[in-house]
Amino acid sequence: MSTSETCFVSEEDQWTLLEEIDWLLPIQKDCSEMPQSSKLDRDAVRPVYFGDLYNVGCIQRLIEPRWCRSSSDAKRFQFRQPSYRSEKMGGETRRGCGCSKEDFLPEESFKSFSNYIGALKEIPSRFKDRVFSRSLDSRELHEVKAQSQHEMKKTLNWWDLIWFGMGAVIGAGIFVLTGLEARDHAGPAVVLSYVVSGISALLSVFCYTEFAVEIPVAGGSFAYLRVELGDFMAFIAAGNILLEYVIGGAAVSRSWTSYLATLLNHDPEDFLIKTDALAEGYNYLDPIAVGVCAAICVLAVLSTKGSSRLNYIASVIHVVVIIFIIIAGLCKADPANYKPFAPNGPRGIFQASAVLFFAYVGFDAVSTMAEETINPAKDIPIGLVGSMVITTVFYCLMAVTLCLMQPYSTIDVNAPFSVAFEKVGWSWAKYIVAAGALKGMTTVLLVSAVGQARYLTHIARTHMVLPWFAQVNGRTGTPVNATVAMLLATAVIAFFTKLDILSNLLSISTLFIFMLVAVALLVRRYYVTGETSASDRNKLTACLVLIIGSSVATAAYWGSGTTGWIGYAITVPIWFIATVCLWLLVPMAREPKLWGVPLVPWLPSASIAINIFLLGSIDRASFERFGIWTAFLLVYYVLFGLHASYDTAKIAAANREITKGASIEEGTT
């Protein structure tokens, strides 16, 4: 039987096929239940619509909607492009179908060259459609998630999330960047830099938590932005989310090599390979970082719960080492080292804060695990907020300890804590510190690998990137394709790029995304399609424009290096008045169902202002790299992502209409 033929299957063989499919989408009123059993109750099964599904069991793509069974006697089942042959039909059963074009570019726009040219001609209308299209909570929870063939296993609780959060965050940031920023920018006042970054991160945690409780899916901030700000803004954020994880993983991998060298009594750069053929900043090659990424990849694809257990054990050891550093380091403290406290003044403190935000990156990975959380309403708030508070306290204590142990100008930038103990005469302690740092950075890499794969999986479910990345392995319950792809990219970047280049670029992407999530939360609370009046919508828009605009102006004024205060006297009151107007003049359109951010709109508005302000402290070269990456994203979106997501959205809309019609016919409305 050729794949171009239409295949008709008898009623009995039809049920043989149905019983071998991993899951079915029943036409029900809420479309929320997906049968998992291979034994179907024929009397209970309602009409089933097979939409644009890929590699479901071994039926690669079923295009035409047909009644599989209804209250009337269904006689025929029709499908096209079969890649499955029943043994009863003398064919070959294919389990775990191999890759095909349908896994990569299955959309109508890419079926032929003429189709693609036609799609390119429709770019303006399609772009307008995607800019103004917003998803729904229910679509992210059911339709989009259904693209992965298999469910992720719900195995995590709040205790797991706290340790995942600490494992994700406490790593290269505190063990490497503390020394770099204390020496070059903030001096002993680096503790205040951690306080500023910690406040900004905590405000973002609140915003993430409300979304993760209400929309517990693997997509994290990408899913949240799709629901509130639309497909296009979600895609731009998605590109920066992926960049954030790749760069963050690469930075931690290179730091891992530095601390390994210290542990083995070598200088931090001894294990790097220098080549003169590459530009400065990219000419120190790190093969050990590549090996670390490969090992983490194997762990991440095996099991989420297994990764959680390993993370828990490693994090406990890590916390013990941190407590040792604080207590032992303070025993060798010299208050004279704390003078001068802030050698570069407030500018140095905030400049360090922008870079040290890197040290808090990772908590958003915990939000991507909401889909695997047993009780999101309880577990996510405790896990996210609890881990962030504990982490901030540890960071501040470690920063104080480091700067009391030695003058800030003599701090080593590659392995600051290990070298500090060596300089105060406790050479033996540097081995404990290096071992603890390695364990900490290993857990960061592991949690990052778990989180970044789930981001890519959910993005691929919308077809903004290749749907092949959306597949979840039926045996392990993990997104293997996405995990391998992200860690491969991480390994390549880690092999070439120095830490200081990575940390600045990472901070831009992270602050940008966190700002968007805060904006999305305000939109969620104050705007509901079909309910919010036009006048309230316009007032909300005006307030958001003023909040963002005044924050940008404040950051630009700060970034210009101007020492006067007149600019702040204009921009800060504008931010305050805009937030007051939003609070008093725009009625709240939606209350959180399970857990909500307190003091709305003040906390989200403050999160927007702080994140944008910290962006103003990052160097120009990093913004240029960020601009190049954003330009690449736009080119990709116009040529591929726009058309794939547009076609997928239209198919989904058609499916909903068919489902609605079937429900009416069966009298279920």
N, C-alpha and C positions, 0 to 999 in steps of 0.2 A: 504494500500500500504506500503510495508516494505521499510526501508531506503536503502536496498541493491539492490532493483529492479531499472531497468532503466525505467524512466517515459517519456511517449510521450504525448505531449500536443497539442491539435488542434490549428489551427492558431488563432481562435477567443479567445480561453482561453489563448493562448500565450500572446496576447495583454492585456488581463485582468491582467495577472501576471506582464507584463512590466510596466503597468500604476501604479502599487502599489509599485514598487521598488523605493527607495528614490533617487538614482541617477544612471545613466548609463554612460559608457565610450564609446563614439562614436569613430569609426575608422575614424579619420580625419588626415589631414596632420600634424597638430601640437598637436593633442590630448590634447588641452588645455581647451576646453569647456565641462562642465558637466551639462546637462539639470537638472534643479531643479523642473520644473513643473510636476505635476502628469498627466496632459493632454498632451500626446505626439502627435506631428504632424506626422502621418504615412508616408506621402509623403516626409517629410523632413528628417526623421531618416535614417541614413546610417547603414550599417551592424554593428552590435554590438557584441563585443567579451566579454564574461564574463570569466575573468581569475580566479585567486586564490583569491576570495573575501570572506570575513568572515562577517556573520551577516549583509549583505546588505539587508535592509528591513527585510524580514523574510526568505530569501533564504540563507541558511547558507553557502553552498559551491557549486559553479558551476564549474566543472572541465573541461568538454569537450567543446572546442570552437565550436560554431555553428552559422550559420547565423540566426539572429532573423528577419531581413528583409533586402533584397537587391533589386537591380533593377530587378533582376529576381524574379519570384514568389516563395517565401519561403514557403514550405508546412509543415515542421516539426521543432520542437524545442526539443532538447534532453538535459537532465541533469541527473546527478547521485547524490546520497545521498541527496534527498530532505528533508528539514525539514519544508517545506511549503506545505499546501494543500489548493487549491482554494475552495471557497464555492460552485462554480459551479461543482466541482468534488466530492461534498459530503464530503469534508474534513473539517478540522478545521483551521481557519486562526490564525496564531500566530504572534502577534505584540510584539516587544521587546523580542525576543527569549531568552530563558535562556542560562546559560553557558553550554558549552559542551567541549569535548576534543579539538575540532577544534579551540576554543578560546585560548588554552594554548599551545599545541604542535601539530599544524596542519601539520608540514612539513613531507616530505616523509621519512626522516631519523628516525622519531619517530613513524612510523606507526606500527612497530612490533619490537620485540627484535632482530630478525635477521637483520632487516634493520639498527638498531642502531649499532650492532657489525660491519656490513659492513662499516658504516660511520666512525667508529673509526679506521678501517684499512686504511682508505683514509686520515687520518689526515695530513700527510706531503703534499700531493698534494692539498688538500683543503686549508691548511694554506698558501701555496705559492700563491694560487689563490686569497685569501682574502687580503694578504699583498700587492699585486701589483694591486689590483682592485680599481679603483677610480670611484666615482659616477659623475654625471653631474648636472649642475644647474637645467636643465629641469626635470630630474628625481626626485630631491628633491622637486621641485615645484608642480609636477603633480602626478607622479606614487606613490611616497612614501606617499605624503599627502593624496592620495585617499584611503589609508588603514583605515582611521578613520571613514568611513561611512558618516559623516556629516562634513560640512565646519564649521570652527570657524568663528564667526561673526566679521566683520570689523567695529569696533566702536571707535577706538582710534585715537587721533590726537597728534600733538607735545606737546600741553599743557598737555594732559594726561600723556605723556611719561616723561616730566620734573618732574611732581609730583610723578609719579611712581618711577622714578630714585632717587629722594630725599627720598621718602618713603622707598625705598629698601635699601638705604645705611646708612642713619643717624639713628643709633639705638644703640645697645649694644656696638659697637666698641668705639664710642666717649664717651658714658656715663659710661663705665666700664673700658675698656682697657687703656684709657688715664691715669687714676690714677695708674693702675698696672705698666705700663711701665715707667711712670715718677718716681715712687718710686724705682723701682727695677733696672732700666737700664739707662734711658736717663737723668733724672732730668728735669730741666726747658727746656733743649734742645729737649724735646719731640716735640716741635713745628717743629724743623728741621726734626725729624723723620716723621712727617705728610707730610712735603714738599716732602721728598724723596719718600714716599709711594704714594703720590698724583701724582707725575710726572710719576711714573711707571704705575699707574692706568690710567692716561690720555693717555699715549702711547697705552695702551691696548684698551682703548675706541676707539681710531682712527681705530685700526685694526678691532675691532668688528663692527664698524659702516659701513665700506665699505662692509663687508660680509653681514650684515643685510639688507643693501639696495639692494644688488645684488641677495641675496637668502633669501627673506623674509618668512621664515618658522619657525615653533615653535621649531625646533631642536637646534637653536642657534649654539654654537661652535661645537656641535656634527655633525651637518649637514655640517658646513664649513670644518671640518677636513675630513669628508667622501669624499668630493669633491676633496680636494687637497692632502691629505696625505694617503688616502685609508681607507678601512674598519677596519683593525686591529688597527691602531693608533687611529682611531675614537672611537673604543670600549674601549681602555685603557683610553682615555680622558673621555668617557661617564661614566665609573665607578667612576672616580674621580670627575666628575661633580655632580653625584648623592651624593657621599660622602660629597662634599662641601656643598650642600644644606641641607642635613640631619644634619650635624654637625653645620652649621651656624644657622639653625633654633633651634637646641637644645641649643646652647649657648645663643641665644637671649631669649629663653623661661626661662632659669634659671635666667638670668639677670632680666627678668620681675618680677620674684618672689622676688628678692632682693629689687627692688625699691618699690614693693607693701608693703613689710615689713616696709621700711622707711616711706612711706606715712602714714602707720597706727601706727607710733611711736614705731616700733620694731627694733631690730637689724637686719641687712640684712640676717642673717642665722637662724633667729628664726622660720621660717616656714618650714625649712628643717627637715627631719627625719633621725637621725643618727642610723646606724646599724653596729655592730661590725663583722657581718658575711661576709662582703664584703671587698675587698682590699681598701687601702687608695686611695682616689681620685674618688672612685666609691661608697662610703659608706654613702653619704649624699643624701637621696632620696627626690625628689621634685614633689609631687603630683599636686601642683598648675600648674607647667609647662605642665603637661599632659592635664589638663583642658583647659589651654590656647590654646594648639594645637588643641584640639577638636573643640573649638569655631571658630578658624580660618578656620578649614576644612569646616565647614558649610558655612561660608561666601564665601570661594573660589569656591565652587562647584555651587553656585547659579547663579552668573553672573559676567563676566569680567567687563562689564561697571558699574555694581553696585559696584564691588570691587574698580573700579577706582574712583567713586564718594566718597565712604567712605574714601579711601586713600587720596583724595584731601582735604576733610574736616579735617581729622586728621593731615595731613601734614601742613596745614595752621596754625592750633593751635600749632603744634610742632615748626614751624619756629618762631612764636611769643614767645614761651618759650625760644628758643635758643637766640633770641635777648635780652630777659630779662636777661638771665644768663650772657651774655657778658657785658651789660651795668651795671647791678647791681653788678656783680663781680668786674668790674674795679673800681667801686666806693669804694670798700674795698681793693684795690690793695696796696701792700707794695713792692716797688722795691728791698728791702733787701732780699726778698724771692727768687730772681732770682740769688743769689750767693750761691754756685758755679753754673755756667750755665750748664756745661757738666761734671758732676762729674766722669763719666766713659769714657770720651773722645769719639772719633769717633766710637769706637767699640760699646759703649753703644747706640749711636744714631742709628747705622745701625741694631743692634740687636733689638731695639725697632721698627724700620721701618718694619722689617720682620713680626713681630707680628701684628703691627698696620695696615698692609695691610688688615687684617680682617675687619677693619672699612670701607674699600672701596668695600668689597664684596657685590654684589647685583646688580651692574649696568648691569651685563651680563643677569640678569633676564629680563631686559627691551628689550634686543635683541631677546628674545624668543617671545615677543609680536608682532614682525614684521608681523606675519601672520594675526594679528587682527588690523593692522594699515591701515588707509584709504589711505594715500599717503606715502609709505615708503621712497621714495627718498627725500622728504622734511622733514617729521616728525621725522625720526630716527636720522639724524645728529643733528638737533636742540635739540631733547629730550635727547639723550645720552651725547653729549658734554656739553650742557647747564647745565644739572643736576650735572655733575662731577665738573665743574668749581665752581659752587655755593657751592657744598658740601665741596670742598677743602678749600675755603675761610672760611666757618663756622668752620671747624675743627681746622684750625690754630688759629683763634681768641679764640675759646673755650680752647685750650691747653694753650695759653698765659694767659688767665684769671685764670684758675685753679692754675697755678704755681705762679701767683702773689698774690693769696689770702692766701696761706699758704706754709710753707716750704715743699719741695717735699718729704722729709723723713717722714712727718706726714700725708700724703694723705691716705685716706681710699680706699682700693682696691675694695670694693664691690659697694659702692655708693659714689664715690668721690665728685661729685658736691653738693649733698644734705648735706653731712657731712661738706664740706668746708663752706657752708653758716651758718651752725650751729656753727662752731668754730669761725666765725667772728662776732657772736652775732645776726645774722639774722635767727633765728630758723624758723620764719614764711615762709621764702623763700624756705626752703627745701621742703615744701609741693608742691609749684609750680613746682620746679625742678623735684620732683619725679613724679608728674602727667604728666609733659611734657615728661619725659623719658618713662613712660608707654605708652603714646600715640605714641611716636616715635618707640618704640620697637614693638608695635602692628602693625603699618604700615609695618615695616620691615618683620614681620612674614607673613602678608597678601600678600605682593608683592612676597616674597620668595615662598609662597605656590603656587601662580599663575605661577611663572617662573619654579619651579622645576617640576610641573605636566606637563608642556609643553615640557620640556626636555625629561621626561620619555615617553611621548606620541610619540614623533618623533623617539626615540630610539626603541620603541616597533613596530613602523611602519616598521622598517627594520628587525624585528624578532630577533634582538640580545637579547632582553628580550621578555617575553611572549606577544603575540599580543593582549591579553585581555586588556593590559594597553593602547593600542592605541585607544580604542573606545571613541568617542565623543558623549555626550548625545544630542539627537536630540532636546530636549526642551530647555535646558539651553545653548547649544553650548559650553559646557565646558567638559574637560576630567575628569569625575568623578572618574573613577577607579584609574587613576594615582594620582589624588589629594589625595584620601583617603589613598592609599598605602604609599606615601611619608610622609604624616603627621603622619601616624601610626609609621613608622620607626623613625621619628623625636621625637615623644613622648617617645618612649622606651629609646632612647639615653639620652634625657633630664632628664628622671626620675633618671638616675644613675650617670651621668658623670659631673665632676667639670669643671668650665669655662676655667681654664688655660690649661688643657689637650685638650679641644676642640679647643681653639684658635690657638695653635701651629700646630695641625694636619690640621686644616682648611687652614691655610696659605700655607702649602706645596702643597696641592691639587690645590689651586687657582693659585699660582704662576706657577706651572707646566702647567696648562691648558692655562694660558695667554701666556706663552712662546710658546706653540705649535701653538696657533692661529697666533702669529707673524711670526713664521716659515711658516705656511700655506699661509699667505698673500704674502710673498716673492715668494713662489712656484707659487702662482696664477698669480703674475705679470710677472714672468720670464719663466714660462714653460706652454706650451699648447701642449697636446698630438697630434701628427701628424703634427705639425707645427715647433716646436723647433728642431733644428738640434742636432745630437748626441754630437757634440763638445760643443755647448752651454749648453746642459744638463749636461755634465761632468764638465764644468766650474762652473755652478750653484751649483752642488753637492759639489765640492771642497770648494767653498766659504762658503756654509752653514756649512760644517763640521768644517772649521776653525773658523767661528763666534761662533758656539755652543761650540766647543772644548776650545777655548780661554776663553770664558765666564765661563765654568765649572772650568777651571784651576784657574781663578781669584777668583772664589767663594771658591774653595778648599783651596787656599793659605790663604784667609781671614779667613775661618773657622778653619784653623789649629792653629790660634792664634799667628802666626809668626809676629814679629814687624818690620822686615826689609822691604825694598821697592824693592829689586832686582827682586822678582817674578812678581810684577806688571809691572816692566820695560820690561819684556818679553811678558807677556800675553796681556796687553792692546794694544801695537803696532800691535800684530798679529791680534787682533779684528779689529783695524782701517784699516790695509792693506787689510784684507779680504773684508771689506765693500767697500773700494775704488775699488778693483778689480771687485766686483759685479756691482758697479755703472758704471765703465768704459768699462769693457770687455764683459759683458753679455747683449745683446740687450733685451729690454723689449718686451715680447711677447704679452702682453695684457694691454690695457688701461681700466680703469673703465668706465662703461657706464653712470652712473648717479652721483656718488659721490666717490671720491677717497682719500686715505691717502696722505697728502703732504709729500714731501721730501723722497720719496722711493729711495733707500733702507735704508736711514739713520734712520728714525724713527722706522721702524720695527726691524732693527738690534739693535738699542739702547734698545728697549723694551725687546728683547731676553737677552741682557747683564744684564740689571737691574734686571729683574725677576730672572735670575739664580743667580746673586750676592746676592740678598736678601735670596735666599734659603740657601746660605752658612752661614747665621746668625741664623738658626734655630737649636734647640738642637737635640742631637743624639737620644734621646728616641722617639721624634716625627718622625724621619726618620725610626726608627725601626717599629713603628706602620704603617707608610706609606708603608713600604716594605711588611708587613704582608697583608695589604689590596690589594696591587698590586699582590701578589702571589695568593690570593684568586680569583682575577679577572681572572688571567691566567688559573687557574684550571677550573673555570666556563666556560671560553671561549672554552677551548679545549674539554670539555665534552658536552657542549650544544650550546653556542652562535655561535661557528664556523659553526656547521652543520645546524642550523636553518637559519642563514644568507646566507650560501652557497646555500641551497635549494631554498630560496626565490629569490636570485639573478638569479639562473638558470631559474626559472619559469618566472621571469620578462623579461629575455632575450628572452625566447621562445615566450612570448606575443608580444614583439616588432617585432619579425620576422613574426608572424602571421599578426600583424597589417600592417607591411610593404607589405606583400604579398597581403592582402586584398585591400590596397590602389592601388597597381599596377593593380589588376584585375578590379578595378572600374575606373581606369584612372585618379586617383587624384595625381599622382606623377609628 
